[in-house]
Amino acid sequence: MEYSGDSFLSRILTWASIESQAKNCPIENVLFEAARDIKSREFLRVTMIILDSRSKGSDICEKLEKEMEQMQKTRLSDARARAKTAETKLCFPLMLLLIVLTAVCVAPALLNM
């Protein structure tokens, strides 16, 4: 299967467009099937918003903007958690460096006594 573009979303959309033309069914249904197969919770929510918008005629822009904000908040909280973990992991080597530096500075003074 040949994909155009380099991002995940562009590859999925290209594949879904080709698949929907081949199966002669709406692209929303193909995207929903792909989301179930990929098992990505975020992608599944976006496809559900698209399907809901198609069936009920609701405003898709507002829902997608809310979803975007929610995903950004999630990414930010994940980044903060990873930063806190990295900070904790770096604490021990920094303490060892401080002890070694103190020993190197104090050792000549102790040897001259």
Backbone atoms as SQL, in Angstrom:
CREATE TABLE atoms (id INTEGER PRIMARY KEY, chain TEXT, resi INTEGER, resn TEXT, atom TEXT, x REAL, y REAL, z REAL);
INSERT INTO atoms VALUES
  (1, 'A', 1, 'MET', 'N', 0.852, -1.173, 0.000),
  (2, 'A', 1, 'MET', 'CA', 0.000, 0.000, 0.000),
  (3, 'A', 1, 'MET', 'C', 0.899, 1.238, 0.000),
  (4, 'A', 2, 'GLU', 'N', 0.684, 2.137, -0.910),
  (5, 'A', 2, 'GLU', 'CA', 1.496, 3.343, -1.084),
  (6, 'A', 2, 'GLU', 'C', 0.862, 4.505, -0.331),
  (7, 'A', 3, 'TYR', 'N', 1.645, 5.184, 0.496),
  (8, 'A', 3, 'TYR', 'CA', 1.144, 6.324, 1.273),
  (9, 'A', 3, 'TYR', 'C', 1.815, 7.599, 0.797),
  (10, 'A', 4, 'SER', 'N', 1.066, 8.677, 0.776),
  (11, 'A', 4, 'SER', 'CA', 1.661, 9.980, 0.482),
  (12, 'A', 4, 'SER', 'C', 1.683, 10.788, 1.769),
  (13, 'A', 5, 'GLY', 'N', 2.645, 11.672, 1.898),
  (14, 'A', 5, 'GLY', 'CA', 2.759, 12.462, 3.116),
  (15, 'A', 5, 'GLY', 'C', 3.626, 11.758, 4.134),
  (16, 'A', 6, 'ASP', 'N', 3.979, 12.471, 5.175),
  (17, 'A', 6, 'ASP', 'CA', 4.873, 11.890, 6.151),
  (18, 'A', 6, 'ASP', 'C', 4.268, 11.790, 7.544),
  (19, 'A', 7, 'SER', 'N', 3.141, 12.402, 7.797),
  (20, 'A', 7, 'SER', 'CA', 2.549, 12.318, 9.124),
  (21, 'A', 7, 'SER', 'C', 1.577, 11.141, 9.199),
  (22, 'A', 8, 'PHE', 'N', 1.351, 10.701, 10.408),
  (23, 'A', 8, 'PHE', 'CA', 0.453, 9.576, 10.640),
  (24, 'A', 8, 'PHE', 'C', -0.949, 9.883, 10.130),
  (25, 'A', 9, 'LEU', 'N', -1.432, 11.072, 10.443),
  (26, 'A', 9, 'LEU', 'CA', -2.790, 11.442, 10.058),
  (27, 'A', 9, 'LEU', 'C', -2.946, 11.516, 8.542),
  (28, 'A', 10, 'SER', 'N', -1.954, 12.069, 7.850),
  (29, 'A', 10, 'SER', 'CA', -2.074, 12.160, 6.391),
  (30, 'A', 10, 'SER', 'C', -2.040, 10.778, 5.755),
  (31, 'A', 11, 'ARG', 'N', -1.253, 9.863, 6.319),
  (32, 'A', 11, 'ARG', 'CA', -1.233, 8.495, 5.789),
  (33, 'A', 11, 'ARG', 'C', -2.567, 7.802, 6.020),
  (34, 'A', 12, 'ILE', 'N', -3.143, 7.971, 7.198),
  (35, 'A', 12, 'ILE', 'CA', -4.437, 7.348, 7.497),
  (36, 'A', 12, 'ILE', 'C', -5.528, 7.928, 6.600),
  (37, 'A', 13, 'LEU', 'N', -5.526, 9.250, 6.425),
  (38, 'A', 13, 'LEU', 'CA', -6.557, 9.877, 5.592),
  (39, 'A', 13, 'LEU', 'C', -6.423, 9.460, 4.132),
  (40, 'A', 14, 'THR', 'N', -5.196, 9.351, 3.643),
  (41, 'A', 14, 'THR', 'CA', -4.984, 8.895, 2.265),
  (42, 'A', 14, 'THR', 'C', -5.469, 7.468, 2.108),
  (43, 'A', 15, 'TRP', 'N', -5.095, 6.629, 3.068),
  (44, 'A', 15, 'TRP', 'CA', -5.525, 5.224, 3.019),
  (45, 'A', 15, 'TRP', 'C', -7.049, 5.137, 3.093),
  (46, 'A', 16, 'ALA', 'N', -7.665, 5.924, 3.990),
  (47, 'A', 16, 'ALA', 'CA', -9.120, 5.880, 4.153),
  (48, 'A', 16, 'ALA', 'C', -9.833, 6.354, 2.893),
  (49, 'A', 17, 'SER', 'N', -9.273, 7.355, 2.245),
  (50, 'A', 17, 'SER', 'CA', -9.879, 7.842, 1.003),
  (51, 'A', 17, 'SER', 'C', -9.848, 6.761, -0.079),
  (52, 'A', 18, 'ILE', 'N', -8.720, 6.114, -0.232),
  (53, 'A', 18, 'ILE', 'CA', -8.590, 5.044, -1.228),
  (54, 'A', 18, 'ILE', 'C', -9.507, 3.877, -0.873),
  (55, 'A', 19, 'GLU', 'N', -9.532, 3.519, 0.402),
  (56, 'A', 19, 'GLU', 'CA', -10.348, 2.392, 0.864),
  (57, 'A', 19, 'GLU', 'C', -11.839, 2.679, 0.712),
  (58, 'A', 20, 'SER', 'N', -12.247, 3.910, 0.998),
  (59, 'A', 20, 'SER', 'CA', -13.677, 4.238, 0.871),
  (60, 'A', 20, 'SER', 'C', -14.119, 4.225, -0.588),
  (61, 'A', 21, 'GLN', 'N', -13.244, 4.642, -1.494),
  (62, 'A', 21, 'GLN', 'CA', -13.571, 4.576, -2.913),
  (63, 'A', 21, 'GLN', 'C', -13.638, 3.133, -3.388),
  (64, 'A', 22, 'ALA', 'N', -12.723, 2.297, -2.874),
  (65, 'A', 22, 'ALA', 'CA', -12.711, 0.890, -3.280),
  (66, 'A', 22, 'ALA', 'C', -13.943, 0.150, -2.755),
  (67, 'A', 23, 'LYS', 'N', -14.340, 0.451, -1.513),
  (68, 'A', 23, 'LYS', 'CA', -15.491, -0.226, -0.905),
  (69, 'A', 23, 'LYS', 'C', -16.813, 0.469, -1.228),
  (70, 'A', 24, 'ASN', 'N', -16.726, 1.672, -1.779),
  (71, 'A', 24, 'ASN', 'CA', -17.911, 2.476, -2.098),
  (72, 'A', 24, 'ASN', 'C', -18.758, 2.732, -0.844),
  (73, 'A', 25, 'CYS', 'N', -18.062, 3.169, 0.220),
  (74, 'A', 25, 'CYS', 'CA', -18.747, 3.509, 1.471),
  (75, 'A', 25, 'CYS', 'C', -18.194, 4.842, 1.969),
  (76, 'A', 26, 'PRO', 'N', -18.878, 5.506, 2.887),
  (77, 'A', 26, 'PRO', 'CA', -18.419, 6.806, 3.388),
  (78, 'A', 26, 'PRO', 'C', -17.059, 6.700, 4.079),
  (79, 'A', 27, 'ILE', 'N', -16.273, 7.739, 3.934),
  (80, 'A', 27, 'ILE', 'CA', -14.930, 7.758, 4.518),
  (81, 'A', 27, 'ILE', 'C', -14.989, 7.727, 6.047),
  (82, 'A', 28, 'GLU', 'N', -16.078, 8.240, 6.623),
  (83, 'A', 28, 'GLU', 'CA', -16.215, 8.238, 8.081),
  (84, 'A', 28, 'GLU', 'C', -16.237, 6.810, 8.624),
  (85, 'A', 29, 'ASN', 'N', -16.927, 5.924, 7.916),
  (86, 'A', 29, 'ASN', 'CA', -16.998, 4.529, 8.359),
  (87, 'A', 29, 'ASN', 'C', -15.630, 3.862, 8.280),
  (88, 'A', 30, 'VAL', 'N', -14.884, 4.157, 7.229),
  (89, 'A', 30, 'VAL', 'CA', -13.542, 3.582, 7.085),
  (90, 'A', 30, 'VAL', 'C', -12.628, 4.113, 8.182),
  (91, 'A', 31, 'LEU', 'N', -12.747, 5.405, 8.493),
  (92, 'A', 31, 'LEU', 'CA', -11.942, 5.973, 9.579),
  (93, 'A', 31, 'LEU', 'C', -12.288, 5.334, 10.917),
  (94, 'A', 32, 'PHE', 'N', -13.567, 5.085, 11.149),
  (95, 'A', 32, 'PHE', 'CA', -13.982, 4.442, 12.400),
  (96, 'A', 32, 'PHE', 'C', -13.408, 3.031, 12.505),
  (97, 'A', 33, 'GLU', 'N', -13.445, 2.279, 11.413),
  (98, 'A', 33, 'GLU', 'CA', -12.856, 0.934, 11.409),
  (99, 'A', 33, 'GLU', 'C', -11.357, 0.997, 11.667),
  (100, 'A', 34, 'ALA', 'N', -10.690, 1.975, 11.057),
  (101, 'A', 34, 'ALA', 'CA', -9.247, 2.131, 11.272),
  (102, 'A', 34, 'ALA', 'C', -8.949, 2.489, 12.721),
  (103, 'A', 35, 'ALA', 'N', -9.771, 3.334, 13.311),
  (104, 'A', 35, 'ALA', 'CA', -9.571, 3.729, 14.711),
  (105, 'A', 35, 'ALA', 'C', -9.740, 2.534, 15.641),
  (106, 'A', 36, 'ARG', 'N', -10.695, 1.674, 15.354),
  (107, 'A', 36, 'ARG', 'CA', -10.863, 0.469, 16.164),
  (108, 'A', 36, 'ARG', 'C', -9.669, -0.454, 16.019),
  (109, 'A', 37, 'ASP', 'N', -9.145, -0.585, 14.791),
  (110, 'A', 37, 'ASP', 'CA', -7.996, -1.463, 14.565),
  (111, 'A', 37, 'ASP', 'C', -6.727, -0.912, 15.200),
  (112, 'A', 38, 'ILE', 'N', -6.542, 0.399, 15.134),
  (113, 'A', 38, 'ILE', 'CA', -5.350, 1.030, 15.697),
  (114, 'A', 38, 'ILE', 'C', -5.395, 1.017, 17.221),
  (115, 'A', 39, 'LYS', 'N', -6.582, 1.059, 17.790),
  (116, 'A', 39, 'LYS', 'CA', -6.807, 1.065, 19.239),
  (117, 'A', 39, 'LYS', 'C', -6.215, 2.302, 19.906),
  (118, 'A', 40, 'SER', 'N', -6.350, 3.426, 19.210),
  (119, 'A', 40, 'SER', 'CA', -5.933, 4.709, 19.770),
  (120, 'A', 40, 'SER', 'C', -7.179, 5.408, 20.296),
  (121, 'A', 41, 'ARG', 'N', -7.182, 5.672, 21.599),
  (122, 'A', 41, 'ARG', 'CA', -8.347, 6.274, 22.229),
  (123, 'A', 41, 'ARG', 'C', -8.633, 7.661, 21.658),
  (124, 'A', 42, 'GLU', 'N', -7.591, 8.457, 21.419),
  (125, 'A', 42, 'GLU', 'CA', -7.770, 9.810, 20.901),
  (126, 'A', 42, 'GLU', 'C', -8.319, 9.789, 19.479),
  (127, 'A', 43, 'PHE', 'N', -7.753, 8.924, 18.639),
  (128, 'A', 43, 'PHE', 'CA', -8.205, 8.828, 17.257),
  (129, 'A', 43, 'PHE', 'C', -9.643, 8.324, 17.206),
  (130, 'A', 44, 'LEU', 'N', -9.993, 7.415, 18.098),
  (131, 'A', 44, 'LEU', 'CA', -11.359, 6.902, 18.164),
  (132, 'A', 44, 'LEU', 'C', -12.334, 8.011, 18.556),
  (133, 'A', 45, 'ARG', 'N', -11.943, 8.865, 19.506),
  (134, 'A', 45, 'ARG', 'CA', -12.809, 9.979, 19.901),
  (135, 'A', 45, 'ARG', 'C', -13.028, 10.950, 18.744),
  (136, 'A', 46, 'VAL', 'N', -11.961, 11.227, 17.990),
  (137, 'A', 46, 'VAL', 'CA', -12.091, 12.150, 16.854),
  (138, 'A', 46, 'VAL', 'C', -13.012, 11.553, 15.792),
  (139, 'A', 47, 'THR', 'N', -12.853, 10.266, 15.501),
  (140, 'A', 47, 'THR', 'CA', -13.729, 9.652, 14.501),
  (141, 'A', 47, 'THR', 'C', -15.170, 9.592, 14.994),
  (142, 'A', 48, 'MET', 'N', -15.371, 9.408, 16.287),
  (143, 'A', 48, 'MET', 'CA', -16.735, 9.426, 16.824),
  (144, 'A', 48, 'MET', 'C', -17.345, 10.820, 16.692),
  (145, 'A', 49, 'ILE', 'N', -16.540, 11.869, 16.876),
  (146, 'A', 49, 'ILE', 'CA', -17.040, 13.232, 16.686),
  (147, 'A', 49, 'ILE', 'C', -17.449, 13.433, 15.239),
  (148, 'A', 50, 'ILE', 'N', -16.649, 12.927, 14.309),
  (149, 'A', 50, 'ILE', 'CA', -16.964, 13.050, 12.884),
  (150, 'A', 50, 'ILE', 'C', -18.239, 12.290, 12.546),
  (151, 'A', 51, 'LEU', 'N', -18.364, 11.059, 13.049),
  (152, 'A', 51, 'LEU', 'CA', -19.580, 10.273, 12.798),
  (153, 'A', 51, 'LEU', 'C', -20.805, 10.936, 13.414),
  (154, 'A', 52, 'ASP', 'N', -20.652, 11.454, 14.627),
  (155, 'A', 52, 'ASP', 'CA', -21.759, 12.125, 15.301),
  (156, 'A', 52, 'ASP', 'C', -22.188, 13.362, 14.524),
  (157, 'A', 53, 'SER', 'N', -21.217, 14.099, 14.027),
  (158, 'A', 53, 'SER', 'CA', -21.513, 15.290, 13.248),
  (159, 'A', 53, 'SER', 'C', -22.242, 14.928, 11.957),
  (160, 'A', 54, 'ARG', 'N', -21.846, 13.829, 11.346),
  (161, 'A', 54, 'ARG', 'CA', -22.476, 13.401, 10.092),
  (162, 'A', 54, 'ARG', 'C', -23.920, 12.950, 10.326),
  (163, 'A', 55, 'SER', 'N', -24.129, 12.201, 11.405),
  (164, 'A', 55, 'SER', 'CA', -25.470, 11.659, 11.626),
  (165, 'A', 55, 'SER', 'C', -26.436, 12.681, 12.225),
  (166, 'A', 56, 'LYS', 'N', -25.957, 13.524, 13.140),
  (167, 'A', 56, 'LYS', 'CA', -26.837, 14.473, 13.817),
  (168, 'A', 56, 'LYS', 'C', -26.752, 15.884, 13.256),
  (169, 'A', 57, 'GLY', 'N', -25.744, 16.143, 12.453),
  (170, 'A', 57, 'GLY', 'CA', -25.592, 17.478, 11.896),
  (171, 'A', 57, 'GLY', 'C', -25.139, 18.500, 12.920),
  (172, 'A', 58, 'SER', 'N', -24.441, 18.068, 13.951),
  (173, 'A', 58, 'SER', 'CA', -23.982, 18.997, 14.981),
  (174, 'A', 58, 'SER', 'C', -22.736, 19.745, 14.500),
  (175, 'A', 59, 'ASP', 'N', -22.377, 20.783, 15.240),
  (176, 'A', 59, 'ASP', 'CA', -21.243, 21.619, 14.870),
  (177, 'A', 59, 'ASP', 'C', -19.942, 20.887, 15.184),
  (178, 'A', 60, 'ILE', 'N', -19.223, 20.538, 14.146),
  (179, 'A', 60, 'ILE', 'CA', -18.004, 19.747, 14.304),
  (180, 'A', 60, 'ILE', 'C', -16.833, 20.613, 14.764),
  (181, 'A', 61, 'CYS', 'N', -16.814, 21.885, 14.393),
  (182, 'A', 61, 'CYS', 'CA', -15.684, 22.757, 14.727),
  (183, 'A', 61, 'CYS', 'C', -15.512, 22.915, 16.234),
  (184, 'A', 62, 'GLU', 'N', -16.591, 23.198, 16.929),
  (185, 'A', 62, 'GLU', 'CA', -16.513, 23.381, 18.380),
  (186, 'A', 62, 'GLU', 'C', -16.060, 22.112, 19.082),
  (187, 'A', 63, 'LYS', 'N', -16.601, 20.983, 18.661),
  (188, 'A', 63, 'LYS', 'CA', -16.241, 19.715, 19.294),
  (189, 'A', 63, 'LYS', 'C', -14.774, 19.368, 19.043),
  (190, 'A', 64, 'LEU', 'N', -14.307, 19.593, 17.816),
  (191, 'A', 64, 'LEU', 'CA', -12.912, 19.295, 17.510),
  (192, 'A', 64, 'LEU', 'C', -11.964, 20.251, 18.233),
  (193, 'A', 65, 'GLU', 'N', -12.371, 21.508, 18.408),
  (194, 'A', 65, 'GLU', 'CA', -11.546, 22.446, 19.165),
  (195, 'A', 65, 'GLU', 'C', -11.459, 22.035, 20.635),
  (196, 'A', 66, 'LYS', 'N', -12.572, 21.595, 21.204),
  (197, 'A', 66, 'LYS', 'CA', -12.549, 21.106, 22.588),
  (198, 'A', 66, 'LYS', 'C', -11.657, 19.877, 22.714),
  (199, 'A', 67, 'GLU', 'N', -11.745, 18.989, 21.738),
  (200, 'A', 67, 'GLU', 'CA', -10.902, 17.787, 21.739),
  (201, 'A', 67, 'GLU', 'C', -9.431, 18.169, 21.619),
  (202, 'A', 68, 'MET', 'N', -9.131, 19.162, 20.786),
  (203, 'A', 68, 'MET', 'CA', -7.761, 19.629, 20.629),
  (204, 'A', 68, 'MET', 'C', -7.227, 20.183, 21.949),
  (205, 'A', 69, 'GLU', 'N', -8.033, 20.992, 22.623),
  (206, 'A', 69, 'GLU', 'CA', -7.615, 21.551, 23.911),
  (207, 'A', 69, 'GLU', 'C', -7.379, 20.447, 24.931),
  (208, 'A', 70, 'GLN', 'N', -8.258, 19.452, 24.947),
  (209, 'A', 70, 'GLN', 'CA', -8.105, 18.338, 25.877),
  (210, 'A', 70, 'GLN', 'C', -6.821, 17.562, 25.589),
  (211, 'A', 71, 'MET', 'N', -6.530, 17.322, 24.316),
  (212, 'A', 71, 'MET', 'CA', -5.306, 16.600, 23.958),
  (213, 'A', 71, 'MET', 'C', -4.063, 17.405, 24.318),
  (214, 'A', 72, 'GLN', 'N', -4.116, 18.729, 24.136),
  (215, 'A', 72, 'GLN', 'CA', -2.981, 19.565, 24.502),
  (216, 'A', 72, 'GLN', 'C', -2.739, 19.536, 26.003),
  (217, 'A', 73, 'LYS', 'N', -3.826, 19.574, 26.790),
  (218, 'A', 73, 'LYS', 'CA', -3.688, 19.493, 28.242),
  (219, 'A', 73, 'LYS', 'C', -3.081, 18.147, 28.652),
  (220, 'A', 74, 'THR', 'N', -3.525, 17.082, 27.991),
  (221, 'A', 74, 'THR', 'CA', -2.997, 15.754, 28.296),
  (222, 'A', 74, 'THR', 'C', -1.518, 15.673, 27.969),
  (223, 'A', 75, 'ARG', 'N', -1.130, 16.179, 26.807),
  (224, 'A', 75, 'ARG', 'CA', 0.280, 16.162, 26.419),
  (225, 'A', 75, 'ARG', 'C', 1.127, 16.983, 27.383),
  (226, 'A', 76, 'LEU', 'N', 0.601, 18.137, 27.816),
  (227, 'A', 76, 'LEU', 'CA', 1.334, 18.981, 28.743),
  (228, 'A', 76, 'LEU', 'C', 1.516, 18.289, 30.094),
  (229, 'A', 77, 'SER', 'N', 0.471, 17.651, 30.591),
  (230, 'A', 77, 'SER', 'CA', 0.592, 16.957, 31.877),
  (231, 'A', 77, 'SER', 'C', 1.529, 15.756, 31.766),
  (232, 'A', 78, 'ASP', 'N', 1.516, 15.062, 30.626),
  (233, 'A', 78, 'ASP', 'CA', 2.455, 13.957, 30.418),
  (234, 'A', 78, 'ASP', 'C', 3.894, 14.465, 30.375),
  (235, 'A', 79, 'ALA', 'N', 4.109, 15.592, 29.721),
  (236, 'A', 79, 'ALA', 'CA', 5.451, 16.173, 29.650),
  (237, 'A', 79, 'ALA', 'C', 5.936, 16.597, 31.033),
  (238, 'A', 80, 'ARG', 'N', 5.043, 17.169, 31.831),
  (239, 'A', 80, 'ARG', 'CA', 5.422, 17.554, 33.193),
  (240, 'A', 80, 'ARG', 'C', 5.776, 16.330, 34.038),
  (241, 'A', 81, 'ALA', 'N', 5.012, 15.263, 33.887),
  (242, 'A', 81, 'ALA', 'CA', 5.305, 14.043, 34.641),
  (243, 'A', 81, 'ALA', 'C', 6.657, 13.457, 34.224),
  (244, 'A', 82, 'ARG', 'N', 6.948, 13.465, 32.914),
  (245, 'A', 82, 'ARG', 'CA', 8.248, 12.963, 32.447),
  (246, 'A', 82, 'ARG', 'C', 9.391, 13.840, 32.940),
  (247, 'A', 83, 'ALA', 'N', 9.165, 15.159, 32.980),
  (248, 'A', 83, 'ALA', 'CA', 10.192, 16.070, 33.473),
  (249, 'A', 83, 'ALA', 'C', 10.457, 15.841, 34.956),
  (250, 'A', 84, 'LYS', 'N', 9.410, 15.599, 35.709),
  (251, 'A', 84, 'LYS', 'CA', 9.590, 15.340, 37.139),
  (252, 'A', 84, 'LYS', 'C', 10.345, 14.031, 37.361),
  (253, 'A', 85, 'THR', 'N', 10.041, 13.021, 36.557),
  (254, 'A', 85, 'THR', 'CA', 10.753, 11.750, 36.657),
  (255, 'A', 85, 'THR', 'C', 12.221, 11.931, 36.306),
  (256, 'A', 86, 'ALA', 'N', 12.513, 12.686, 35.261),
  (257, 'A', 86, 'ALA', 'CA', 13.897, 12.930, 34.867),
  (258, 'A', 86, 'ALA', 'C', 14.636, 13.702, 35.951),
  (259, 'A', 87, 'GLU', 'N', 13.968, 14.649, 36.562),
  (260, 'A', 87, 'GLU', 'CA', 14.579, 15.424, 37.643),
  (261, 'A', 87, 'GLU', 'C', 14.947, 14.518, 38.815),
  (262, 'A', 88, 'THR', 'N', 14.069, 13.606, 39.148),
  (263, 'A', 88, 'THR', 'CA', 14.328, 12.677, 40.243),
  (264, 'A', 88, 'THR', 'C', 15.485, 11.739, 39.899),
  (265, 'A', 89, 'LYS', 'N', 15.527, 11.273, 38.665),
  (266, 'A', 89, 'LYS', 'CA', 16.597, 10.363, 38.259),
  (267, 'A', 89, 'LYS', 'C', 17.951, 11.060, 38.232),
  (268, 'A', 90, 'LEU', 'N', 17.988, 12.358, 37.969),
  (269, 'A', 90, 'LEU', 'CA', 19.254, 13.086, 37.912),
  (270, 'A', 90, 'LEU', 'C', 19.746, 13.529, 39.283),
  (271, 'A', 91, 'CYS', 'N', 18.934, 13.462, 40.286),
  (272, 'A', 91, 'CYS', 'CA', 19.298, 13.931, 41.612),
  (273, 'A', 91, 'CYS', 'C', 20.439, 13.109, 42.215),
  (274, 'A', 92, 'PHE', 'N', 20.399, 11.806, 42.114),
  (275, 'A', 92, 'PHE', 'CA', 21.433, 10.938, 42.696),
  (276, 'A', 92, 'PHE', 'C', 22.808, 11.172, 42.062),
  (277, 'A', 93, 'PRO', 'N', 22.945, 11.182, 40.733),
  (278, 'A', 93, 'PRO', 'CA', 24.269, 11.457, 40.161),
  (279, 'A', 93, 'PRO', 'C', 24.805, 12.841, 40.531),
  (280, 'A', 94, 'LEU', 'N', 23.934, 13.826, 40.658),
  (281, 'A', 94, 'LEU', 'CA', 24.390, 15.152, 41.060),
  (282, 'A', 94, 'LEU', 'C', 24.900, 15.151, 42.496),
  (283, 'A', 95, 'MET', 'N', 24.262, 14.394, 43.378),
  (284, 'A', 95, 'MET', 'CA', 24.743, 14.290, 44.751),
  (285, 'A', 95, 'MET', 'C', 26.119, 13.625, 44.780),
  (286, 'A', 96, 'LEU', 'N', 26.312, 12.585, 43.968),
  (287, 'A', 96, 'LEU', 'CA', 27.619, 11.931, 43.901),
  (288, 'A', 96, 'LEU', 'C', 28.692, 12.886, 43.390),
  (289, 'A', 97, 'LEU', 'N', 28.369, 13.670, 42.390),
  (290, 'A', 97, 'LEU', 'CA', 29.326, 14.651, 41.875),
  (291, 'A', 97, 'LEU', 'C', 29.687, 15.682, 42.933),
  (292, 'A', 98, 'LEU', 'N', 28.732, 16.114, 43.721),
  (293, 'A', 98, 'LEU', 'CA', 29.002, 17.071, 44.789),
  (294, 'A', 98, 'LEU', 'C', 29.937, 16.471, 45.836),
  (295, 'A', 99, 'ILE', 'N', 29.711, 15.214, 46.189),
  (296, 'A', 99, 'ILE', 'CA', 30.579, 14.547, 47.173),
  (297, 'A', 99, 'ILE', 'C', 31.992, 14.407, 46.626),
  (298, 'A', 100, 'VAL', 'N', 32.134, 14.007, 45.377),
  (299, 'A', 100, 'VAL', 'CA', 33.457, 13.861, 44.771),
  (300, 'A', 100, 'VAL', 'C', 34.158, 15.211, 44.684),
  (301, 'A', 101, 'LEU', 'N', 33.447, 16.252, 44.283),
  (302, 'A', 101, 'LEU', 'CA', 34.036, 17.578, 44.194),
  (303, 'A', 101, 'LEU', 'C', 34.493, 18.065, 45.559),
  (304, 'A', 102, 'THR', 'N', 33.701, 17.826, 46.580),
  (305, 'A', 102, 'THR', 'CA', 34.081, 18.210, 47.940),
  (306, 'A', 102, 'THR', 'C', 35.321, 17.443, 48.376),
  (307, 'A', 103, 'ALA', 'N', 35.372, 16.151, 48.076),
  (308, 'A', 103, 'ALA', 'CA', 36.535, 15.336, 48.449),
  (309, 'A', 103, 'ALA', 'C', 37.785, 15.812, 47.719),
  (310, 'A', 104, 'VAL', 'N', 37.676, 16.169, 46.475),
  (311, 'A', 104, 'VAL', 'CA', 38.838, 16.641, 45.712),
  (312, 'A', 104, 'VAL', 'C', 39.329, 17.979, 46.245),
  (313, 'A', 105, 'CYS', 'N', 38.440, 18.821, 46.664),
  (314, 'A', 105, 'CYS', 'CA', 38.844, 20.128, 47.196),
  (315, 'A', 105, 'CYS', 'C', 39.390, 20.034, 48.617),
  (316, 'A', 106, 'VAL', 'N', 38.850, 19.160, 49.432),
  (317, 'A', 106, 'VAL', 'CA', 39.238, 19.062, 50.836),
  (318, 'A', 106, 'VAL', 'C', 40.469, 18.154, 51.031),
  (319, 'A', 107, 'ALA', 'N', 40.663, 17.195, 50.178),
  (320, 'A', 107, 'ALA', 'CA', 41.770, 16.233, 50.329),
  (321, 'A', 107, 'ALA', 'C', 43.145, 16.899, 50.397),
  (322, 'A', 108, 'PRO', 'N', 43.495, 17.851, 49.535),
  (323, 'A', 108, 'PRO', 'CA', 44.825, 18.467, 49.650),
  (324, 'A', 108, 'PRO', 'C', 45.019, 19.210, 50.986),
  (325, 'A', 109, 'ALA', 'N', 43.955, 19.856, 51.489),
  (326, 'A', 109, 'ALA', 'CA', 44.057, 20.544, 52.764),
  (327, 'A', 109, 'ALA', 'C', 44.271, 19.580, 53.912),
  (328, 'A', 110, 'LEU', 'N', 43.616, 18.420, 53.861),
  (329, 'A', 110, 'LEU', 'CA', 43.785, 17.421, 54.908),
  (330, 'A', 110, 'LEU', 'C', 45.158, 16.765, 54.853),
  (331, 'A', 111, 'LEU', 'N', 45.724, 16.587, 53.666),
  (332, 'A', 111, 'LEU', 'CA', 47.030, 15.975, 53.528),
  (333, 'A', 111, 'LEU', 'C', 48.144, 16.892, 53.996),
  (334, 'A', 112, 'ASN', 'N', 47.949, 18.208, 53.930),
  (335, 'A', 112, 'ASN', 'CA', 48.975, 19.147, 54.379),
  (336, 'A', 112, 'ASN', 'C', 48.974, 19.329, 55.897),
  (337, 'A', 113, 'MET', 'N', 48.023, 18.875, 56.601),
  (338, 'A', 113, 'MET', 'CA', 47.943, 19.060, 58.051),
  (339, 'A', 113, 'MET', 'C', 48.853, 18.143, 58.777);
